[in-house]
Amino acid sequence: MSAPTTGRALEDLPRITHHVGGEALPGTSGRLGPVYDPATGTVAKSVDLADVGEVDAAVATALAAFPAWRSAGLGLRTSILFKFRQLIDGRREDLAALLTAEHGKVPSDALGEIARGVENVDFACGFAHALKGEFSEQAATGVDVYSIRQPLGVVAGITPFNFPAMVPMWMFATAIACGNTFVLKPSEKDPSASLFIADLLTEAGLPAGVFNVVQGDKMAVDRLLDHPDVAAVSFVGSTPIARHVYERGTQAGKRVQALGGAKNHMVVLPDADVDAAADAAVSAAYGSAGERCMAVSVVVAVGDVADTLVPAIAGRLDKVVVGPGTDPDAEMGPLITGAHRDRVAGYLDTASTEGATVVVDGREQAFDGDGFFLAPSLVDNVTADMAVYRDEIFGPVLSIVRAATYADAVKLVNENPYGNGAAIFTRDGGAARRFQFEAEAGMVGVNVPIPVPVAYYSFGGWKGSLFGDLHMYGPDGLRFYTKTKVVTSRWPDPATSAVDLGFPRTH
C-alpha cells in the first residue's frame, strides 16, 4: 500500500499502533492506513488496521482484567481518575497539537474540545457517590430490600474523527469508573490522541488491560459488534453507520447507544438582537470547519429579520481567518480529507442549480499548497426540498431558510428527520419557553447556538440522531454502563438463631 502524496510507502512513515494490556502493541495484520496532515494534504503517518484476531486479543485482555477491576474499591478507581485528570490538565497543549496535526482544527478549537472532555472526567471522579444504591429497611417484617449497581464487563467505544479526544472521554471515564474494562476503536483518520490518552491512563496507575485501543476500520467495528464477550457498545458518527451499529450490536444481544447525524436549526425571531444572532451563527456554523455534530447548519429567519440578518452574517465571513492551525491568527482550519472537502463544496453548485442563492462562496478564496481548505460559505433562500437542506453536510456551509411565522419555523424544525439540537434567538421569554416546550430535539438552546449539556446532564438527540434508549455521559451514562440488582433479604431473629451470637435468648 503506497502513499503517493508523500512519495513514501506507508511502511516507511511514523506508525500509530494499538495499545493493549498497558503498552503499545504493533499490528500484525499487515494492513496499514494513511493519516493525513489536512493543512498540507500530505500523508504524515500510517496507522495499523486490526484484523479479527487482533480485536479478539484486545477483548480477551480486557476480559481478563475485568474481575480485578470490578473488585477494586471505589476509592481506588476515583484516585486513578483524579491522577489522570491532573496529568491531562498538565498536557493540554501537547494533546491539542496532536488534534491540530491530524484533524486540522485550530488550537483554540482543540483546547475547547479537551476542556469539554475533561468535564466528563471530573464528573466520573464523583462516582463513588453516584453509584450508591437505595435501601428499604423492614419492607416486610424482618425483610430488607436494597438495590445495587454493578458493571457490565467489557465495553467498547467507537468514536468519530471530529472529536478524537473529547468523545472517548465521554465514554471511557464513566465506563471505567463504574468498574468496566474498555476497548476503544478510534477513527483511523486521526488516531494519535487515543494513544496519548492510553499512555496517561497507564501513568496514572490504571491496571493493565482496563483500557485498550484497537486501531482499525470497518473490520474492527464489526468484530466488536459481533464479539460475544463485549457487553455494550457506544458509538458517535453518521446516521447510516449509527443505524448499522445499533442493528448489528443489538442483534448480537448487546446494549448499544449509537448517536447519529444532525441538521441543527437556529431560529431567529424578528425581535432578536441581530448582531448577537449573527455572531452566534458564524461561531456555531464555522467553528472546527463545521465538522461538529452540534454545528448550526440552518438559520431559520422568521418574518423580515432575514433582510438584516443575512447581510450581517455575510459581512462577518471575510473576517474569518482560514489557515493551518500552526498559524496563530487562524480561526478555522481545513477539513479532514480532500474527498470530504470536495463533497462539501459540491453542495454549493447543487444549491445554485436548485434555486438557492449562494451569497458567499468559500471556493473563491484561494489557498497556497494542497491543504483541504474551504472558506465559510453562506446560502440564502433555501427550501426544505433542496439537498443543501436535506443532507448532513458536515462542513462550513450555512443555509438560510426564510419562514413567515414562528409556527412555520417550529414546523420546519419538527418535520426534519434529525433531532439533535435546536436553538432560538429572541428577547421574548414567552416565545423562548414555548419553543423549548415544542421543539422536537434532544438539546435546546435559548440564545445559545450550541446547547451541548454540561457533564452532569446527558448528551443526545431524538429521531434519526439517536439509536437506543440512553443518551451519552452524565446520568444516562451511569445507567448505560451498569446493571441494577435488587436484593431482598431476611435474617433469623438473633433471639431464635441456632448460632450463639451473644444475644439473650428467650425460652
N, C-alpha and C positions, 0 to 999 in steps of 0.2 A: 504494500500500500504506500503510495507516494504522496508528497505534499508539493505540488508544482508551484504554489505561490511562494515557496521558500527555496526551491531548488534542492531541498534536502529530504531524504526519506524520513518518515515518521520515527523509525527506529533510531535515528541519529539525533533526535530532538530531546530536550529535557522531558522526562517521563513522569506522569502522575499515576501513582499506584493505588492499590486497595489499602485498607487499614483493618487488620483482623487480629484479634487477640492481643491488642495493646501495642502493635507495632506495624510498620509499613510492610506490605506484602506485594511484591511484584507479581503481575499477572502471568499466567501460564497458558492462556488460550491461544496466543499468537495473534490476537485481534487488537488493533490499535485504532484510535480515532483522533482527528485533528482538534486542537484547541487554538482558536484564533486570537490574535490581538485585534479587536474590532476597529481600533483607531488607525491601524496601518493596513489592515486587510491581509496580513501575513499569518501563516501558521507558526505559532511561537512554541508550542509544546505538543506532546502526544499524551493520550490517556489510555490506560488499559481498559478493555471491554471484556467483562466477565462472561464466561460460558456457564452452563448449568452447574457443572461440577464446582466451580469457584463460588457460586451463590450457595450451593449446598454446604460447602465447607464453612462459610461465614455464618450461616444459620446454625450449623452444628456447634460452632464455637460459642455463639450467643446462648444456645440451649444449655450447654454445659456450664456456663457462667450463671444461669438463672437461679438455681437453688440457693447458692450462697448469697447472691444479691438480694433475693427475696427475703432471706433471713436476716439481712443486715439491718441494724437498728435505724430508726428514722433519723436519729441524731447524726449518725454516720453519713447517711445519704445527704442530709442537709449540709453538713460541714464540707463535703466534697463539692456540692454545687456552689456554696459560698466561695470556696477556693477558686473554682473555675470562673466564677463571676469576677473575682479580683484579677485573675490572670488575663481574661479577655478585656477587662477595663484598661489594663495597662498596655495592651497590644492593639488598641482600636486602629491606630494609624497603619499598622502593618497589615491587618486584615483588610482595611479599606483599600490599600494599594493593590491587593490581590483582586478585589472586586473590580477596580478600575481597569486593571490589566486584562482581565478575561471577559468581563461583562461590558465594560466601556463606560459605565456611569461615572459621573464626575465625583470628586472626593466628598463634596457636601451631601450628595445623594447616598454615597456608600456609607458615610458615617451615620446618616439618618437611619439607614437600614439596620446597621449594627445596634444602634440605640433602641430601636423597636424590638429587636430580637432579645437584647439583654433584659428588657422589661419582663419578658416571659421567664427568664432565668430567675429574676427577682421574685416573681410570683411563686415559682416552683420551690424556692427556698423556704416558703412558709407552709409546705405541705404536711409537716408534722401536725399542724393544726387542722388542715383541710381534710386529712384522712381519718379524723376521728369519726367514729360511728355514733349510734344512738343506743340508749339503754332504757328499758322499761322494767322497773322493779315491781314484783308482785302483780304481773299481768293476770295471773290467777293465783289462787292460794298456793304459796310455795314455789311459784313459777316466775322466772325472769326471762325476758326476751330482749335480745340486742342484735344490732347489725354491725357488720364489719366490711371493709373494702379490701380486696385482695388483687394483686397484679394478674395480668393475663398470661404472661410468659414472654416469648419472643415476639416483638412487634417491629414493623418495618415502616419506613418513611420514604416516599418517592417525591422528590422536590424539583421545582422548576428552575429555569435558568435566570429568571428575572430577580430573584432574591435568594442567592445561594448561601447566605449566612443567616438571614432572618427566619426564613421558613423552616429550615432544620431546627432552629431554636424554638419555634412554635411547637414542635413535636417532641424532640428528644428530652427536653428539660422536664416536661410533665411526665413523659413515659418512664424515665429512669427514677424520678422522684417517687413515683408510685410503686417502684420495685420491679419493673420490667427490664429486660435487656433489649437492645435496639440494633437494627440493621438499617443503615442509611444508603439509599441509592440516589445520589445527586444527579443533576443534569450533567451530561457529558460535555456540554458546551463551556461550562466554567466550573470545573470540579475542584480546584485547588483549595477553596475555602473549607471544603469538607475535611481535608487532611489537617488543615490548620486547627480546626475545632477539635479533631480527634487527638492531636498532639497535646493541646491544652487540657483536655479532659484527663489524659494519661498523667500529665504533670500534676494535675490537681489531686491525683490519688485514686481515680476511678479504677476499680479492678479490671484486669484484662478480660476482654470478651463481653463486657457490659455494653460498650458502644463500638460498633463496627461499621466500616464503609466499604461498599462494593461499587466500584465504578462500572458503568455499563450502559446498554441501550435497551431496546425492547426485549431482547432475550432475557436480560436480568430482571426486568419488570415482570414479565410473565412468569418466570420461575418463582419469584417472591409471591405472586398471587396464587400460584398453584401449590406451593410448598406446604406439606401437612403440619410442619412444626412452627409455621408463622401464624400467630393467633389473630393478628389485626394489622391492617394496612391504612396509613394516612397518605393522602395524595393531594397535591395542588397543581393545576395545569389547565389545559384547554377542556372545553366541554366534551368533545368527542372522545378524548382519552380518559376523562373522568368517568364517562359512561362505561367505557371498556373496563377500567379498573374496578368500578363498582360491581358490574355484572359478573366479571370473571372471579373477583375475590369473594363475593357473596355466594356464588355457585360452589366455591370450594369451602364454604362454611365459615368464612372469616367475618369479623367485624370490619367494616370499611367506612371511612369518611373520605369522600372524594369531592374536593372543591373545584368547580369548573370555571368557565369563562364569564365574561361580563360585558355589559353595554351600559355603563353608568350615566345617568341623566342628572343634569344640574338645571333645575327650573328657576328662572329669574322672573319675578313678578314686576309689574310696572313701577311699584313703589320702592324697589330695591336701590341701594347705593350702587350706581353703575360702575364707578371706579373700583370699589371694593369687589364687585362681582367680576369685573374684567381681570383684575389682579388674580383673583382666585381661579378663574378659568385658565389663565395662562400657566399658573403654577401647577394646577391639577392635571391639565391636559398634556403638558410637555415635559414635566419632570421625569427623569430617567428615560427620556426619549419616548414617553408614552407607554413604555413596557411595564405597566403595572396593572394588576387586576382591579385596582381601585381608581385608576385614572378616569377622569371625566372624558367621556367620548362624545357626548351630545349635550349641547346647551339648548334648552327649550326656552325660547324667549316669548313671553306672554304679552299680548297686546302690541303696543308700539315701542316697547323697550328695545327691540332689536335695532331700531333706527339709530340709537346712540350706542348700544352695547357692541354691535359688530365693528363699527369703526374704532371703538375703544380697545377691543381685543386686537384688531389688525395693527393698530398703531403701536402696540407693545411688542409685536413679534420681531421687528427688525432690531430691537434692543436685546433680544435673547442671544447671548454669545454661544455659538455652537463650535465645539472643538474637542480635542482629546483631553482626557482627564489630567494629563500632565501639564496642561495649560492652566495656570492659576486663575485666569479670567473666565474660563469656560463654565457655562451654566447648564449645558446639555451636551451629552456625548453622542457617540454613534449608536446604531442598532447592533444587535448581537451577531448577525451574519449578513453577507451580501444578498443572499437569496431572500431573506426576510425584508431587508431594505427595499429591494425591488418589488416585492409583493405589496408592501405598504404604499409605495409610490404609485403603483398601478391603480389604486383606488381613486387617485386624482383624475386620471383620464376617464375612468368609468363614471365618476360623479359628473363630470362635464358632459359626457355623452348622454347621461340620463336626465339632464336638465338642471342640475345644481350649478351654483356659481362658485368657482374657485377664486376666492378673494385673495388668498396668499398661497403661492405655490412654492413649497420648500425646495423643489428641484431646481429652482432658478438660482439658488445660492451655490456657488462653486467652492469646492474644497480641494486642497492640494493632496496628492497621494491617492492611495487606493482604499482608504478607510470607508466604513459602512455608514456614511453620514447622510442624513436627510433633515433639512431645516424644518421648523414648525410650519404647518400648513393649516389653512382655515377655509372651510367650505360652507357657504350660506345657501339658503333656500332648499334645504334637504327635506325630503319627504320619506315616510316610513316604508315605501316600496323600493327605495334605492339601495343598492349594495353597500354603499358607504354608511348607511344607517343599519342595515340588517346584520352585517358581519362584524365579528370582533376583529378589529384591525390591529390592535396592539402596537401602535406606533404613533408618531407625533402628528396626527390628523384629527382636527376637531370639527365636528359638524354643528351647524346651527339649524334648528328646526323652529319655525315660527308657528305659534299656537295662538288662536284668537282669545281663548279664555283659560282661566285656571282649570276648569273641568276638562277642557281639551288636553291640557298638559298632563294632568293626572291619568287620563285615559291612555295617553301615549306611553307613559311610564308603565302602567299596569298591563298593557297588551304586549309589551316586549317580552320575548321568551326568557330573557335573563332577569335575574332579580338580586343582583349582588348589592349594589349601593345606589342611593338616590339622595339628592340634596336640593334644598330650596333656599333662595336668597330673597329676603323680604324684610320690611320693617314691621309688618303686621303680625303680632303674636297669635291672633286667632287663625290666620291663614297658615302659619307655621304649625300650629298644633293640629289643625285639620289635615295637613299634609303628612305629618308623622303618623297620624291615625290611618290615613287612606292609602299611602304609598305601599305597593306590594314589593318590598325589598327587605333584605335581612338587616341592612345597616342604613340609617337615615341621618343626614346632616342638616342642621338648621344654621345657615350662614357659615357652614363648614363644608368645603367641597369634597374632602376625602375623609369620610367618617369611619376611619379604622378604630375599632374599640381598643381601649386600654387593656392591659394584660389581665385584669381581674374581671373582665367581661369576656365574651367569646366572639370569634370572627367567623362569619359565614353568610351566604346569601340564601335566596329562595329560588324556586323554579329551576331553570336549567343551569343555575350557578352552584347547585349543591346536590350531590347524590349521597344519601344516607340521612340519618336522623339527628346527628350531633354536629355542632359547629366545632371549629378549631380552637385550641388552647382555652385558658380560663376555666370556669366551672364545667363546661361541656367537655373539655379535655380531660379533666379529672374523671368524669363519668365514662368517657370513652376508654381510657386506659386501665380501668378497674372493673371488677365484677363484684356485686354485692352478695353477701351471705348473711342470712338471718339465723340466729341460734336461739333455740328455746330450751331452757334448762330447768330441771327440778333436782334438788338435793334432799337427801333424807333429813328429817328433823334431827339435829345433833342429840336431842334427848333420847331418841329411839335408835340411833345408829349402832350398828354392831361393832364399830371401831371406837375405842376409848379415846376421845379427844379431850378428856379432862372436864367435860361439861357435866353438871349434875344430872343424874338420871331420875326419872320418875318410875315407880313400880305400880 
